[in-house]
Amino acid sequence: MRAPEFWSGGSGGLAPFLLSPVSALYAAATARRMARAGWQAPVPVICCGNATAGGAGKTTVALDIGRRLGNRGIGAHFLLRGYGGRLKGPTRVDTAAHDSTAVGDEALLLAAERPTWVAANRATGAQAAVAAGAQAIVMDDGLQNPTLEKDLSLLVIDGSYGFGNGRIIPAGPLREPVAAAASRCRAAVLIGEDETGALAALPPGLPVLRATLKPGPEAELLAGQPVFAFCGIANPRKFFTTLQEAGAFLAGRQAYADHYPFDEGDLRDLLAQAEALRATPVTTRKDFVRIPPAFRNRVTVVTIRLEWEEPAAIEGLLDPLAARVPVPA
């Protein structure tokens, strides 16, 4: 789905005003749902969530936390809905047997790192993970899902997008009021610079952890080279900027809707455009798993990683949870 232009900021004209009664109903329904109690897992549950529909960097934060727990010797499992996939779960993701149409693209990225579960009902997904030996659960999204109690929730914010026009779905991108989402979080994670003034909407006293996205080592090989960049993510500008900051020359670009299901026709067209520009076709790791397998060896992937301004801050939030996990000798 491609977000409406009026979601991105400003008043947005007449549409947000006309949609505001529906937004009020949406917000009330979310509040009622969040009042329910969820299942309390016997292991720590960490939620990387956000207040808006669409990407904010949740998967990148989840991957980073999973690695940090792994560095402590903790067997963390990832848990997510599996947006874009047909399986309702609970299902353990098998990268050799599942594709993005089955489990969604984020699930494949996470499963390449650690055991990963997709489940429409997060509680049953967590129960399956615990039964399989999970010592901690890291949720990619799910801040507005009440079925599973969280021990640590982080409000992830894309600094270039913030909270959009500040309105509730469908008048804007917010799943619930910012204050409501923040009230259930121990800290906010701001990725990039606060270009929209999003931090001003947070409640006073909520800690803000700052981080930036850095390209992986493969980006160095593209420095000074012409590239044709394409992606279907929530904020394509972020990917294009990352390539330019890595020194690549952006000869062409093509943005699609988030989670766009590439087909063979799309790839033939994209590769033809890249060839005409004598540029290397480049995409994100998330998009790569949605490319038809026959075309993958002709596309270069640029990965990203999270770099914390103060790594000790995120480690400090994990310390009390890690202390609860019995680590084998």
C-alpha positions in Angstrom: 0.0 0.0 0.0 1.2 3.5 -0.9 0.4 6.0 1.8 -1.8 9.0 0.7 0.2 12.2 0.1 -1.7 14.1 2.8 -0.4 11.7 5.5 3.1 13.1 5.2 2.6 16.4 6.9 0.9 19.8 7.0 -2.8 20.2 7.1 -3.4 18.1 4.0 -6.4 20.1 2.8 -9.9 18.9 3.1 -9.4 15.1 3.2 -8.1 14.8 6.8 -11.0 17.0 8.0 -13.6 14.9 6.2 -12.0 11.7 7.5 -11.7 12.8 11.1 -14.9 11.2 12.4 -13.7 7.8 11.1 -10.3 8.5 12.8 -12.1 9.1 16.1 -13.8 5.7 15.8 -10.5 4.1 14.9 -8.8 5.6 17.9 -11.6 4.6 20.2 -11.5 1.0 18.9 -7.7 0.8 19.4 -8.0 2.2 23.0 -10.7 -0.5 23.8 -8.5 -3.2 22.4 -5.4 -2.1 24.3 -7.3 -2.2 27.6 -7.4 -6.0 27.4 -4.8 -8.0 29.4 -2.4 -10.3 27.4 -0.5 -13.5 28.1 2.5 -13.1 30.3 5.4 -15.1 28.9 7.9 -16.8 31.2 10.7 -15.1 29.3 11.4 -11.5 28.6 9.5 -9.9 25.8 10.9 -6.9 24.0 8.7 -5.0 21.5 10.1 -2.8 18.7 7.0 -0.8 17.8 5.9 2.5 16.4 2.9 4.8 16.4 2.5 5.0 12.7 1.4 2.7 9.9 4.3 1.7 7.7 8.0 1.3 8.3 10.0 3.3 10.8 13.0 1.0 11.2 11.4 -1.5 13.5 13.0 -4.5 11.8 16.5 -2.9 11.9 16.1 -2.2 15.6 14.8 -5.7 16.3 17.8 -7.3 14.4 20.2 -5.2 16.5 18.6 -6.2 19.8 18.5 -9.8 18.7 22.3 -9.7 18.0 23.0 -7.9 21.4 21.1 -10.6 23.2 22.9 -13.3 21.3 26.2 -11.7 22.3 25.2 -12.2 25.9 24.6 -15.9 25.2 20.8 -15.5 25.2 18.7 -17.6 22.7 16.3 -14.9 21.5 13.6 -15.7 19.0 11.9 -13.1 16.8 8.1 -12.8 16.6 6.0 -10.8 14.1 2.7 -10.9 12.3 4.3 -11.7 8.9 2.7 -8.8 7.0 2.3 -9.6 3.3 2.3 -13.3 3.9 -0.6 -15.7 3.8 0.3 -17.9 6.8 -1.5 -17.0 10.0 0.7 -19.2 12.2 2.1 -19.8 14.6 4.7 -20.9 12.1 8.5 -21.1 12.5 10.0 -19.5 9.4 12.1 -21.8 7.2 14.1 -19.7 4.7 14.6 -22.8 2.5 10.8 -23.6 2.4 9.1 -20.2 2.8 9.0 -17.2 0.5 7.7 -13.6 1.0 4.2 -14.6 -0.2 4.0 -17.1 2.7 5.6 -15.2 5.6 6.3 -11.7 4.4 9.6 -10.0 3.7 10.6 -8.9 7.2 10.2 -12.5 8.5 12.8 -13.8 6.0 15.3 -11.1 7.0 14.9 -11.9 10.7 15.0 -15.7 10.1 18.4 -15.4 8.4 19.7 -14.3 11.8 17.7 -16.1 14.5 14.7 -18.4 15.0 11.7 -16.5 13.8 7.9 -17.0 14.2 5.0 -15.5 12.3 1.7 -15.4 14.1 -1.5 -13.4 13.7 -2.0 -14.0 17.4 1.2 -12.9 19.1 0.4 -14.8 22.3 0.2 -18.2 20.5 3.3 -17.3 18.6 5.1 -16.5 21.8 3.9 -19.8 23.4 5.3 -21.7 20.4 8.6 -19.9 20.6 8.9 -20.7 24.4 8.0 -24.3 23.8 10.8 -24.4 21.2 13.4 -23.1 23.7 13.3 -19.3 23.3 15.0 -17.6 26.2 13.7 -14.2 25.1 11.3 -12.9 22.5 12.0 -9.8 20.3 8.8 -8.5 18.6 9.1 -6.7 15.3 6.0 -4.5 15.6 3.0 -5.3 17.9 2.9 -2.3 20.1 -0.8 -2.0 19.4 -1.4 -5.8 19.9 -2.6 -6.6 23.4 -2.5 -10.4 23.3 1.1 -10.6 24.6 2.4 -8.6 27.6 5.7 -6.8 27.0 8.5 -6.3 29.4 10.3 -3.6 27.3 8.7 -1.6 24.5 10.5 0.9 22.3 8.8 3.5 20.2 10.8 3.6 17.0 10.6 6.9 15.0 11.9 7.6 11.5 13.4 11.0 11.9 12.7 12.0 8.3 9.0 11.2 8.6 8.2 11.6 12.2 4.4 11.2 12.9 3.3 12.5 9.5 0.5 15.0 9.7 -0.2 13.9 13.3 -3.6 12.5 12.6 -5.2 9.1 13.2 -5.9 6.5 10.4 -7.4 7.2 7.9 -6.9 11.0 8.2 -3.3 10.4 8.9 -0.7 7.6 9.6 -1.1 7.3 13.3 -2.4 4.0 14.7 -3.2 5.8 18.0 -2.3 9.1 19.6 1.4 9.5 20.1 0.9 10.0 23.8 -1.0 6.7 24.1 1.8 4.8 22.3 4.5 6.5 24.3 2.9 5.8 27.6 3.5 2.0 27.1 7.2 2.5 26.1 10.3 2.7 28.2 12.1 4.8 25.6 11.9 6.2 22.1 14.4 5.3 19.4 15.0 8.2 16.9 16.6 7.0 13.7 18.3 9.9 11.9 17.8 13.6 12.5 14.5 14.8 13.8 13.5 16.6 10.6 9.8 17.0 11.5 9.9 18.0 15.1 8.5 14.6 16.2 10.3 14.7 19.6 8.2 17.6 20.6 5.1 15.3 20.5 6.6 12.9 23.1 5.8 13.2 26.8 8.4 14.9 28.9 10.8 12.5 30.6 10.6 9.8 28.0 14.2 8.8 27.2 15.2 9.2 23.6 17.9 6.9 22.2 19.4 8.2 19.0 20.7 6.0 16.1 21.6 6.3 12.4 21.5 3.9 9.5 24.8 2.9 8.0 25.3 1.1 4.8 27.0 -2.4 4.8 30.4 -3.1 3.5 29.1 -3.8 0.0 28.3 -0.1 -0.4 32.1 0.7 -0.6 32.3 -1.1 -3.9 29.7 1.2 -5.4 31.5 4.4 -4.5 32.0 6.5 -7.6 29.9 4.1 -9.7 26.6 4.8 -11.5 23.7 2.9 -9.9 20.1 2.4 -10.7 18.3 2.1 -7.3 14.9 0.7 -6.9 12.9 -0.3 -3.8 9.4 -0.9 -2.3 9.8 0.3 1.2 7.9 2.8 3.4 10.5 5.6 3.0 12.4 5.1 -0.3 14.2 8.5 0.0 16.1 7.0 3.0 17.6 4.3 0.8 18.4 6.7 -2.0 20.1 9.0 0.4 22.1 6.2 2.0 23.5 5.3 -1.4 24.5 8.8 -2.2 26.1 9.2 1.2 28.1 6.1 0.5 29.5 7.8 -2.6 27.4 6.1 -5.3 26.2 8.1 -8.3 22.4 7.8 -8.6 21.9 7.5 -12.3 18.3 6.5 -11.9 15.8 5.5 -9.3 12.4 3.9 -9.0 10.2 3.8 -5.9 7.3 1.3 -5.4 4.7 0.9 -2.6 5.9 -0.7 0.6 6.1 -4.5 0.4 5.6 -4.3 -3.4 5.4 -7.8 -4.9 7.9 -7.7 -7.8 7.1 -9.9 -10.8 9.2 -10.9 -13.8 7.8 -8.0 -15.9 8.9 -5.5 -13.3 12.4 -6.9 -13.2 12.8 -7.0 -17.0 11.8 -3.4 -17.1 14.1 -2.4 -14.2 17.1 -4.2 -15.6 16.5 -2.6 -19.1 16.5 0.8 -17.5 19.7 0.1 -15.6 21.3 -1.2 -18.8 20.3 1.9 -20.7 22.0 4.0 -18.1 25.0 1.7 -17.9 24.3 1.5 -14.2 24.4 -1.3 -11.6 20.9 -2.2 -10.5 20.7 -1.9 -6.7 18.1 -2.6 -4.1 17.6 -3.2 -0.4 17.9 -6.6 1.4 14.2 -6.4 2.2 13.3 -5.9 -1.5 15.7 -8.6 -2.6 13.7 -11.4 -1.0 10.6 -10.3 -3.0 12.5 -10.5 -6.4 11.8 -13.6 -8.5 14.7 -16.0 -7.9 15.7 -16.1 -11.6 16.7 -12.4 -11.5 18.5 -12.2 -8.2 22.0 -12.8 -9.5 21.6 -9.7 -11.6 20.8 -7.3 -8.8 23.2 -5.9 -6.1 22.0 -5.7 -2.5 23.1 -3.0 -0.1 22.5 -3.9 3.5 22.2 -1.4 6.4 23.0 -1.6 10.0 22.0 0.5 13.1 24.7 2.6 14.7 23.7 3.9 18.2 24.9 7.3 19.4 25.3 5.8 22.9 25.4 2.0 22.8 25.5 1.9 26.5 22.0 3.3 26.7 20.3 0.4 24.8 22.5 -2.1 26.7 21.3 -0.5 29.9 17.7 -1.2 29.0 18.5 -4.8 28.3 20.5 -5.4 31.5 17.6 -6.1 33.8 15.9 -8.4 31.3 19.0 -10.3 30.6 19.5 -10.8 34.3 16.2 -12.8 34.4 17.4 -15.3 31.7 19.2 -18.4 33.0 22.2 -18.7 30.6 23.7 -22.2 30.3 27.3 -22.5 31.5 
